[in-house]
Amino acid sequence: MIQSIREQNSLLVLSEIINQYTISRAKISENTGLNKATVSEIVKQLITDHYVIETGAGNSTPSGGRKPIMLTLNHQAGVAVSFDIRYNRLSYLVTYLNGEKIERHSSEIEVNKHTVIPLITKVYKTLQERYISLPFSIIGVAASIHRIVDQNNILLTPYFDLDEIELAEKLEEQLRIPVFIENEANLAALAELSFNPYRSHLISFSAHTGIGAGIIFDQQLYKGFKGRAGEVGNTVLYPEGKLCACGNHGCFEQYCSVTAFINRMQLLKKDHTLSLDSIADLYRKNDSQTQQFLNQYSKEVAIGLTNLIGLYDPQIVYLNSEIFELFPDSLERIDQYIQQTIYKDVSILPSQLGSDASLYGGAVLCLKNYFKVDTFAFPRSTA
C-alpha cells in the first residue's frame, strides 16, 4: 500500500525504468514531470536497494554535451516462479525480473486436490535453495488454472477437483510467499501484452483440454464480473449437440479442444490408439480424411473466433494450442474464413510463446504485484 508522495514518485520512476528497458535520468524527468533533483535522489535509492543498475553511457543530445548514464532494471536481483496446473501435468517456469527464462520443467503426473500442494511445495523448496543468494530471492509464485478463477479463488475446474480447496491460501501458508492464482488464458493474454506492449486491445485464444480466451482491453486484463469473461469454451457451437461437462449441449470445446480434436479423429479413423502426434503424421502424408477433417475443424474454430471478435473488437488475436503448432495449415484456413467477414482487418497470428504463454503470464502477474506497476513490458529477446 502506498504511504506517501515519495513512494508514489518512486513507483512512477521505477515504472518508467521497467517499461523503457534503458532510460536516462533526464528522460525520466521529462516523461514523469518530476524535477531532475527528485529523480536523481529516487534513482540513487533504487540503486542502493538493488532495484536498478547503471548500464553505461548513452547517446548525447543533438546539441552535444555530456553523454547520459543509462539505467535499467536489475533483472538478476530476483526470480519469479510460475506453475501451469493440469489434471495430468505440472509444469513450471523460472524467470528473471525481465522475463528472461532461466529454467523450465514439465512432468506428466496426476494432479488433484490431495497432491497439488505437496507437488508445488517440493518444487518451491528446491528453487528457494537455488536462488536464496539473490537480493530478492523468489518474489512470488503464480499458478495457471484451466478454468474459472476470481479474486485468487478457483471457482470451477470441471475436469478435476481443485475447485474444492482454497489453493492460494493453503500454498501461502506452506510457502510463506505471495501466491497468485489466475485463469490460463488470462495469463497467456498478459504475456502477449508484455511482449507486445504496443497492442492495446488483444485476445489470446487457447485450445487445450478446454477452450478459453484472455482479453486485453485498453492494455488491461478484462475479467468480467465473476472472472468468466472469455469462457468461450461453453458457448454453443451446435445447438442440441454433444453433452458438455457444464451441463449444456453443443459447446465449443466439445468440438474444438485438443481432447475433442483427438476423439473426433479416432472416431473418423475407427482407431482409438490415435494420438495428436500420429494424427500429425497422417496430416504430413496428406491423408485425405485428415485434410477434410482439418478443414471442418478450422471452419468451426473460425466461427467461434468470429463471435469472440464481434464481442470484444481486438486489434489482434493470438492462437495458442498444440493443434496450431502441429497443423500450421489450420491457421491459414481459419484466417481465410475470417477474411470473409467484416472482421478481415483483425490479425490472426500464432502465439510466439506457445505452450509457455501462461507461464510467462504468471511471471508478469508476480512482477506487477511485487513492483506495484500497472504494466510490465518485456524485451522481446527474453522469450
C-alpha positions as CSV (number, residue, x, y, z in Angstrom):
1,M,0.0,0.0,0.0
2,I,1.4,3.4,-1.0
3,Q,2.0,5.5,2.1
4,S,3.5,8.8,0.8
5,I,4.0,11.1,-2.1
6,R,7.7,10.0,-2.1
7,E,6.7,6.4,-2.5
8,Q,4.3,7.3,-5.3
9,N,7.1,9.1,-7.1
10,S,9.5,6.2,-6.6
11,L,6.9,3.8,-8.2
12,L,6.5,6.3,-11.0
13,V,10.2,6.4,-11.7
14,L,10.6,2.6,-11.3
15,S,7.7,2.0,-13.8
16,E,9.5,4.2,-16.4
17,I,12.7,2.2,-16.0
18,I,10.9,-1.1,-16.2
19,N,8.9,-0.3,-19.3
20,Q,11.5,1.6,-21.2
21,Y,14.2,-1.1,-20.8
22,T,17.0,1.5,-20.7
23,I,16.5,5.2,-19.9
24,S,18.4,8.2,-18.6
25,R,17.6,10.3,-15.6
26,A,16.8,13.3,-17.8
27,K,14.3,11.3,-19.9
28,I,12.6,10.0,-16.7
29,S,12.2,13.6,-15.6
30,E,10.8,14.6,-19.0
31,N,8.4,11.7,-19.1
32,T,7.1,11.9,-15.5
33,G,7.2,15.7,-14.9
34,L,9.3,15.2,-11.8
35,N,12.3,17.6,-11.4
36,K,15.8,16.3,-12.1
37,A,16.9,16.5,-8.5
38,T,13.9,14.4,-7.3
39,V,14.6,11.8,-10.0
40,S,18.3,11.6,-9.1
41,E,17.5,11.2,-5.4
42,I,15.0,8.4,-6.1
43,V,17.3,6.6,-8.6
44,K,20.1,6.7,-6.0
45,Q,17.9,4.9,-3.5
46,L,16.7,2.4,-6.1
47,I,20.3,1.5,-6.9
48,T,21.1,1.1,-3.2
49,D,18.1,-1.1,-2.8
50,H,19.2,-3.3,-5.8
51,Y,16.2,-2.4,-8.0
52,V,18.1,-0.6,-10.7
53,I,21.6,-0.6,-12.2
54,E,23.6,1.7,-14.4
55,T,24.5,0.3,-17.8
56,G,26.9,2.9,-19.1
57,A,26.8,6.0,-21.3
58,G,24.1,6.6,-23.8
59,N,24.0,8.9,-26.8
60,S,24.4,12.7,-26.2
61,T,21.7,15.1,-27.3
62,P,21.8,16.7,-30.8
63,S,23.1,19.9,-29.1
64,G,26.1,17.9,-27.7
65,G,27.1,17.9,-24.1
66,R,27.9,15.1,-21.7
67,K,26.5,11.6,-22.5
68,P,23.8,10.5,-20.1
69,I,24.3,7.5,-17.9
70,M,21.6,4.9,-18.7
71,L,19.5,3.0,-16.2
72,T,17.8,-0.4,-16.4
73,L,16.1,-2.8,-14.1
74,N,18.4,-5.0,-12.1
75,H,16.8,-8.1,-13.6
76,Q,19.0,-10.6,-12.0
77,A,18.2,-9.4,-8.5
78,G,15.4,-11.9,-8.1
79,V,13.2,-14.5,-9.9
80,A,9.5,-15.2,-10.4
81,V,8.2,-18.8,-10.4
82,S,5.0,-19.8,-12.3
83,F,3.2,-23.1,-12.5
84,D,0.8,-24.5,-15.1
85,I,-1.5,-27.0,-13.4
86,R,-3.4,-29.6,-15.5
87,Y,-5.1,-32.8,-14.3
88,N,-2.3,-34.9,-15.8
89,R,0.7,-32.5,-15.9
90,L,2.6,-30.0,-13.8
91,S,4.9,-27.5,-15.4
92,Y,6.9,-24.6,-14.0
93,L,9.0,-21.7,-15.3
94,V,11.6,-19.6,-13.5
95,T,12.4,-16.2,-15.0
96,Y,14.5,-13.2,-14.0
97,L,12.7,-9.9,-13.4
98,N,12.8,-9.0,-17.1
99,G,11.1,-12.2,-18.2
100,E,14.3,-14.0,-19.2
101,K,13.8,-17.7,-18.9
102,I,16.2,-19.5,-16.5
103,E,14.7,-22.9,-16.3
104,R,11.5,-24.8,-17.3
105,H,10.4,-28.2,-16.4
106,S,7.3,-30.3,-17.1
107,S,6.2,-33.6,-15.5
108,E,3.4,-36.0,-16.6
109,I,1.8,-36.7,-13.2
110,E,-1.7,-36.9,-11.7
111,V,-2.7,-33.7,-10.1
112,N,-5.6,-33.4,-7.7
113,K,-6.7,-31.6,-4.5
114,H,-4.6,-34.0,-2.5
115,T,-1.4,-33.9,-4.5
116,V,-1.2,-30.4,-5.8
117,I,0.2,-28.7,-2.7
118,P,2.9,-31.3,-1.9
119,L,4.0,-31.3,-5.5
120,I,4.3,-27.5,-5.7
121,T,5.9,-27.2,-2.3
122,K,8.6,-29.7,-3.2
123,V,9.5,-27.8,-6.3
124,Y,9.4,-24.5,-4.5
125,K,11.7,-25.7,-1.7
126,T,14.3,-26.8,-4.3
127,L,14.1,-23.5,-6.1
128,Q,14.3,-21.5,-2.9
129,E,17.6,-23.1,-2.0
130,R,18.9,-22.4,-5.5
131,Y,18.0,-18.7,-5.6
132,I,18.3,-17.7,-2.0
133,S,21.6,-15.7,-2.6
134,L,19.8,-13.2,-4.9
135,P,18.9,-9.9,-3.3
136,F,15.2,-10.5,-3.6
137,S,15.3,-14.3,-4.0
138,I,11.9,-15.5,-5.2
139,I,9.5,-12.6,-5.4
140,G,6.3,-14.6,-5.8
141,V,4.6,-17.7,-7.1
142,A,1.8,-17.8,-9.7
143,A,-0.4,-20.7,-10.8
144,S,-2.2,-21.1,-14.1
145,I,-5.6,-22.8,-13.8
146,H,-7.5,-24.2,-16.8
147,R,-10.9,-22.8,-15.9
148,I,-12.7,-20.1,-13.9
149,V,-10.7,-18.1,-11.3
150,D,-11.9,-15.0,-9.5
151,Q,-10.1,-12.9,-6.9
152,N,-7.4,-15.5,-6.4
153,N,-10.0,-18.3,-5.8
154,I,-10.7,-21.2,-8.1
155,L,-14.5,-21.3,-8.9
156,L,-14.6,-24.2,-11.4
157,T,-12.3,-26.9,-12.7
158,P,-14.7,-29.4,-14.4
159,Y,-12.0,-31.9,-15.3
160,F,-10.5,-32.2,-11.8
161,D,-11.2,-31.2,-8.2
162,L,-9.0,-28.1,-7.5
163,D,-12.2,-26.1,-7.1
164,E,-12.8,-27.9,-3.8
165,I,-9.8,-26.4,-2.0
166,E,-8.5,-22.9,-1.2
167,L,-5.3,-23.4,-3.2
168,A,-3.8,-19.9,-2.9
169,E,-4.4,-19.7,0.8
170,K,-3.0,-23.1,1.5
171,L,0.1,-22.5,-0.7
172,E,0.8,-19.2,1.0
173,E,0.6,-21.0,4.4
174,Q,3.1,-23.6,3.2
175,L,5.5,-21.4,1.2
176,R,5.2,-18.1,3.2
177,I,5.3,-16.0,0.0
178,P,2.6,-14.3,-2.1
179,V,0.8,-16.7,-4.3
180,F,-1.3,-15.6,-7.3
181,I,-3.9,-17.8,-9.0
182,E,-5.3,-16.9,-12.4
183,N,-7.0,-18.5,-15.4
184,E,-4.7,-19.9,-18.0
185,A,-6.0,-17.9,-21.0
186,N,-5.9,-14.7,-18.9
187,L,-2.2,-15.3,-18.1
188,A,-1.5,-16.0,-21.7
189,A,-3.0,-12.7,-22.6
190,L,-0.9,-10.9,-20.0
191,A,2.2,-12.4,-21.5
192,E,1.2,-11.5,-25.1
193,L,0.7,-7.9,-23.9
194,S,4.0,-7.8,-22.0
195,F,5.9,-8.9,-25.1
196,N,3.8,-6.7,-27.4
197,P,3.1,-3.6,-25.3
198,Y,2.1,-1.5,-28.4
199,R,-1.1,-3.6,-28.7
200,S,-3.8,-2.0,-26.6
201,H,-6.6,-4.5,-27.5
202,L,-5.9,-8.2,-28.0
203,I,-7.2,-11.6,-27.4
204,S,-5.3,-14.8,-26.6
205,F,-7.3,-17.8,-27.7
206,S,-6.3,-21.1,-26.0
207,A,-7.3,-24.6,-27.1
208,H,-6.0,-27.3,-24.8
209,T,-8.1,-29.6,-22.6
210,G,-10.8,-27.0,-22.8
211,I,-11.1,-23.7,-24.6
212,G,-10.7,-20.2,-23.3
213,A,-9.8,-16.6,-24.2
214,G,-7.9,-14.0,-22.4
215,I,-9.0,-10.4,-23.2
216,I,-6.9,-7.3,-23.0
217,F,-9.0,-4.2,-23.3
218,D,-7.1,-0.8,-23.3
219,Q,-4.0,-2.6,-22.0
220,Q,-5.8,-4.0,-19.0
221,L,-6.9,-7.6,-18.5
222,Y,-10.7,-7.8,-18.7
223,K,-12.2,-10.5,-16.5
224,G,-15.9,-9.6,-16.2
225,F,-18.0,-9.6,-13.0
226,K,-17.0,-13.1,-11.7
227,G,-13.9,-13.9,-13.7
228,R,-16.0,-15.5,-16.5
229,A,-15.1,-13.2,-19.4
230,G,-13.5,-15.2,-22.1
231,E,-15.1,-18.5,-21.1
232,V,-15.9,-19.2,-24.7
233,G,-15.4,-22.9,-24.4
234,N,-19.0,-23.1,-23.1
235,T,-20.6,-21.0,-25.8
236,V,-22.8,-23.1,-28.1
237,L,-21.4,-24.1,-31.5
238,Y,-24.1,-26.7,-32.3
239,P,-27.5,-26.4,-30.6
240,E,-28.6,-29.9,-29.4
241,G,-25.1,-31.1,-29.9
242,K,-22.8,-33.2,-27.7
243,L,-23.3,-33.1,-24.0
244,C,-20.7,-30.9,-22.2
245,A,-19.4,-31.2,-18.6
246,C,-21.0,-27.8,-17.9
247,G,-24.5,-29.4,-18.5
248,N,-25.1,-27.7,-21.8
249,H,-25.2,-29.3,-25.3
250,G,-23.0,-28.4,-28.3
251,C,-20.4,-26.4,-26.5
252,F,-17.4,-25.0,-28.5
253,E,-14.9,-27.0,-26.5
254,Q,-16.7,-30.3,-27.2
255,Y,-15.7,-29.9,-30.8
256,C,-12.5,-27.8,-30.9
257,S,-10.4,-28.5,-27.8
258,V,-7.4,-30.8,-28.2
259,T,-9.2,-33.6,-26.4
260,A,-12.2,-33.2,-28.8
261,F,-9.9,-33.0,-31.8
262,I,-8.3,-36.3,-31.0
263,N,-11.6,-38.0,-30.1
264,R,-13.1,-36.9,-33.4
265,M,-10.2,-38.2,-35.4
266,Q,-10.3,-41.5,-33.5
267,L,-14.0,-42.0,-34.5
268,L,-13.3,-40.9,-38.0
269,K,-10.5,-43.4,-38.5
270,K,-12.1,-46.0,-36.2
271,D,-8.7,-46.2,-34.4
272,H,-8.8,-45.4,-30.6
273,T,-5.0,-45.5,-30.4
274,L,-4.5,-42.3,-32.4
275,S,-2.7,-39.5,-30.6
276,L,-2.0,-35.9,-31.6
277,D,1.4,-36.9,-33.0
278,S,0.1,-39.8,-35.0
279,I,-2.7,-37.6,-36.5
280,A,0.1,-35.1,-37.4
281,D,1.8,-38.0,-39.3
282,L,-1.4,-38.6,-41.3
283,Y,-1.5,-34.8,-42.0
284,R,2.0,-34.7,-43.3
285,K,1.3,-37.7,-45.5
286,N,-1.6,-35.7,-47.0
287,D,-4.2,-38.2,-45.9
288,S,-7.5,-37.1,-47.5
289,Q,-9.8,-37.8,-44.5
290,T,-7.4,-35.9,-42.2
291,Q,-7.3,-32.9,-44.6
292,Q,-11.1,-32.8,-44.8
293,F,-11.4,-33.0,-41.1
294,L,-8.9,-30.2,-40.6
295,N,-10.8,-28.1,-43.0
296,Q,-14.0,-28.6,-41.0
297,Y,-12.2,-28.1,-37.7
298,S,-10.7,-24.8,-38.9
299,K,-14.2,-23.6,-40.0
300,E,-15.6,-24.4,-36.6
301,V,-12.8,-22.5,-34.8
302,A,-13.3,-19.6,-37.2
303,I,-17.0,-19.4,-36.3
304,G,-16.1,-19.3,-32.6
305,L,-13.5,-16.7,-33.1
306,T,-15.8,-14.6,-35.3
307,N,-18.3,-14.4,-32.4
308,L,-15.5,-13.6,-30.0
309,I,-14.1,-10.8,-32.2
310,G,-17.5,-9.4,-32.6
311,L,-17.9,-9.1,-28.8
312,Y,-14.5,-7.5,-28.0
313,D,-13.2,-5.9,-31.2
314,P,-9.5,-6.6,-30.8
315,Q,-6.6,-5.4,-32.9
316,I,-5.1,-8.9,-33.0
317,V,-5.9,-12.5,-31.9
318,Y,-3.1,-14.8,-30.9
319,L,-3.9,-18.5,-31.3
320,N,-2.3,-20.9,-28.7
321,S,-2.6,-24.6,-29.0
322,E,-0.6,-27.7,-29.8
323,I,-3.0,-28.1,-32.8
324,F,-2.0,-24.9,-34.4
325,E,1.7,-25.8,-33.9
326,L,1.4,-29.3,-35.4
327,F,-1.1,-28.4,-38.2
328,P,0.0,-25.0,-39.4
329,D,-2.4,-25.1,-42.4
330,S,-5.2,-24.7,-39.9
331,L,-4.1,-21.1,-39.2
332,E,-4.3,-20.2,-42.8
333,R,-7.7,-21.8,-43.2
334,I,-9.0,-20.0,-40.1
335,D,-7.8,-16.7,-41.4
336,Q,-9.4,-17.3,-44.8
337,Y,-12.8,-17.8,-43.1
338,I,-12.4,-14.7,-41.1
339,Q,-11.3,-12.7,-44.1
340,Q,-14.8,-13.3,-45.5
341,T,-16.4,-11.4,-42.6
342,I,-16.5,-7.8,-41.5
343,Y,-13.5,-8.5,-39.2
344,K,-11.0,-9.1,-42.0
345,D,-8.8,-6.3,-40.6
346,V,-8.2,-8.2,-37.4
347,S,-4.8,-10.0,-37.5
348,I,-4.9,-13.7,-36.6
349,L,-1.5,-14.9,-35.6
350,P,0.1,-17.9,-33.8
351,S,1.4,-17.2,-30.4
352,Q,5.2,-17.0,-30.4
353,L,5.2,-18.0,-26.8
354,G,3.5,-21.3,-27.5
355,S,2.8,-23.6,-24.6
356,D,4.8,-21.3,-22.3
357,A,2.4,-18.4,-22.7
358,S,0.5,-18.9,-19.5
359,L,3.8,-19.5,-17.6
360,Y,5.2,-16.2,-18.8
361,G,1.9,-14.6,-17.8
362,G,2.4,-16.0,-14.3
363,A,5.7,-14.2,-14.2
364,V,4.0,-11.0,-15.3
365,L,1.5,-11.3,-12.5
366,C,4.2,-11.8,-9.9
367,L,6.2,-8.9,-11.2
368,K,3.2,-6.5,-11.4
369,N,2.3,-7.2,-7.8
370,Y,5.9,-7.1,-6.5
371,F,6.7,-3.8,-8.2
372,K,3.2,-2.4,-7.8
373,V,3.1,-1.3,-11.5
374,D,0.1,-1.4,-13.9
375,T,2.0,-2.6,-16.9
376,F,5.2,-4.7,-17.3
377,A,6.9,-4.7,-20.7
378,F,9.4,-7.4,-21.5
379,P,12.2,-7.1,-24.1
380,R,11.1,-9.4,-27.0
381,S,14.5,-11.1,-27.0
382,T,14.0,-12.6,-23.5
383,A,11.2,-15.0,-24.5
